[in-house]
Amino acid sequence: MILYDVCLYGLADRKHIHIKGSVIQKICSSRDELDKLPAEIRLELNGATVLPGFINSHDHLDFNSYPQLGNRIYANYTEWGKDIHAVNASIINAVQKIPQALRIQWGLYKNLLNGFTTVVNHGKKLPVNDKLVNVFQDCYPLHSPAFEKHWSLKLNYPFRYKKPFVMHIGEGTDTAAHAEVDAVRKRNYFNRKIVAVHGVAMDAVQAAAFEGLVWCPASNYFLLGKTAAIDQLKQKTNIVFGTDSTLTSSWKAAAHFGAALQSGMVNEKELLDMLTAAPARLWRMADRGCIKEGMRADILIMKPGNHTFSKIPEEMQLVINGGEIRTMSAKIFSTLKSAIKTGLDKIAIAGSIFFVKPGIIKLAKEIRSFYPDAYMPFELLDENK
């Protein structure tokens, strides 16, 4: 595949990219260097913006068929959990009737349609057979101090030191949530590498004890009316970005990115790093997180202009995972050879038409057969429409 006439995010100069197999083979300024190379797909992109495929550092893939559930602002996650099981039990039971395999599959599509090419799933290891997006589960997941039985024993179990531990910590605004952060810090007897999730109650002193923090501002604002003090915590630990599931936040990445930028605690450059290079380092994914020769071809391409964080997915042009196109705009679709276009699903999101790796239309219908009220943020289109 050859991508002609693109701009790497933040740079004005136009480049051309050669992808061979799953790898970025060459980035150059002269298209003559690539014209003679064999390539099944050649795309003229007219100044489109190229970014590394985003890395979502926190999601529960099988929880994305839920609507947002919450009836007020809560002091902490335990209060929220008790309340929704008491008030929203009928919705929870209805969603649970959807087979887990279908819920997982929708979680993958949700990430793909938001420009994520890698997602870190939190929870028990899920059976994921589809390569729509890369799913990272190479860690020791603990839910939280309140809901993970014997969490301290599991954290300090001998021989568990090669992978990071990942745990919801300090998800609240009260003294109990703050004390929870200290409890984990003090009971980490063997200095395990812990990546905290949420950390709303965390202060800068506490943050220094953690390998990293996954920031999920949209989820935090919905549940707690407040998010982590990232402006202070980013000085003490590695900050990466997560969306959490639709149980506590919007399906749409732009809402999450908007919450982050509107907080005033990060700028666009910092946010992009939290979605690309920083998580690649934290999760030890040496082959992704930047657009360079020799790196994995996980690529997000947007229409020209500086609107990446406000116009996903509407102005996405391509999402490429490991050198393979997973979704594309109608404009890109119209330029491809007919053999490459065969079998793709056609959908519309907020008026923009996309062609997606097949399965999403069948999936939506299957999910609704179990839960008719399931929200799908796209319109299903006939291939001739």
Stockholm file with secondary structure:
# STOCKHOLM 1.0

chainA/1-385         MILYDVCLYGLADRKHIHIKGSVIQKICSSRDELDKLPAEIRLELNGATVLPGFINSHDHLDFNSYPQLGNRIYANYTEWGKDIHAVNASIINAVQKIPQALRIQWGLYKNLLNGFTTVVNHGKKLPVNDKLVNVFQDCYPLHSPAFEKHWSLKLNYPFRYKKPFVMHIGEGTDTAAHAEVDAVRKRNYFNRKIVAVHGVAMDAVQAAAFEGLVWCPASNYFLLGKTAAIDQLKQKTNIVFGTDSTLTSSWKAAAHFGAALQSGMVNEKELLDMLTAAPARLWRMADRGCIKEGMRADILIMKPGNHTFSKIPEEMQLVINGGEIRTMSAKIFSTLKSAIKTGLDKIAIAGSIFFVKPGIIKLAKEIRSFYPDAYMPFELLDENK
#=GR chainA/1-385 SS CEEEEEEETTCCSEEEEEEETTEEEEEESCTHHHHTSCCSCEEEEEEEEEEECEEEEEECGGGTTSCCCCSSCCSBHHHHHHHHHHHSHHHHHHHHTSCHHHHHHHHHHHHHTTTEEEEEECSSCCCCCCCSSEEECCSEEECCTTTSTTHHHHHTCTTCCSSCEEEEECCBSSHHHHHHHHHHHHTCTTCCCEEEEECTTCCHHHHTTSSEEEECHHHHHHHHSCCCCHHHHTTTSEEEECCCCTTTSCSCHHHHHHHHHHTTSCCHHHHHHHHTHHHHHHTTCTTCSSCCTTSBCCEEEECSSSCTTTSTTTTEEEEEETTEEEEEEHHHHHHSCHHHHTTCEEEEETTEEEEESTTHHHHHHHHHHHCTTCCCSSEECCTTC
#=GC SS_cons         CEEEEEEETTCCSEEEEEEETTEEEEEESCTHHHHTSCCSCEEEEEEEEEEECEEEEEECGGGTTSCCCCSSCCSBHHHHHHHHHHHSHHHHHHHHTSCHHHHHHHHHHHHHTTTEEEEEECSSCCCCCCCSSEEECCSEEECCTTTSTTHHHHHTCTTCCSSCEEEEECCBSSHHHHHHHHHHHHTCTTCCCEEEEECTTCCHHHHTTSSEEEECHHHHHHHHSCCCCHHHHTTTSEEEECCCCTTTSCSCHHHHHHHHHHTTSCCHHHHHHHHTHHHHHHTTCTTCSSCCTTSBCCEEEECSSSCTTTSTTTTEEEEEETTEEEEEEHHHHHHSCHHHHTTCEEEEETTEEEEESTTHHHHHHHHHHHCTTCCCSSEECCTTC
//
